[in-house]
């Protein structure tokens, strides 16, 4: 039941399911499902960042809040895939504004998770220029296209960040992704 809720479209339900799942041992067989959900969360973060570029101050503030909630869900998902305690330590570290604690937390992540995912999380946490964050996500995930009813919804949702094997984009010529 919790796995079904975690996979559903309700993000509040996903967050609650992930908190509940943290009390149980992780099943190795579920790893790919959790990685797929991490990828979905990264794609959502990409959309939020694109919305922030075009938004006014009030919209940016709301999207920044949603981005922070997405970070929490990503950490919850990563705890289902990787050793929990280092992920908990990293999550606590990135929550602090102190530069050294964040740097230490990012170093923990850099040693545990695939490089493209690390780069995406680093871009989410960076206080730098918004356009640079958007560019980093576009470089990692491929260009984001606003939904268009005449185009399949999978267009622009991009490359697989951490699943093995080539990953042609459904909107491209079929060339494999440069990401692992």
Number of C-alpha atoms within 10 A of each C-alpha: 6 15 14 10 17 24 17 13 9 10 16 14 16 22 20 15 20 24 17 12 18 14 8 9 8 16 9 9 8 12 16 13 16 21 20 17 20 23 22 16 19 25 22 16 25 27 20 20 23 22 16 21 13 10 14 10 10 10 14 17 13 13 20 17 13 15 22 15 15 21 22 16 24 24 20 26 27 22 21 24 20 15 12 16 10 15 23 15 14 21 21 13 20 21 15 12 9 10 11 12 16 21 15 15 22 21 13 17 22 17 10 15 16 15 16 20 18 17 18 23 21 19 19 24 17 13 9 10 9 16 13 12 21 25 17 19 26 19 13 23 23 20 17 17 14 13 12 9 7 6 11 11 13 12 18 20 22 22 24 24 23 18 15 9 11 15 18 16 19 15 13 11 8 11 10 14 18 12 18 16
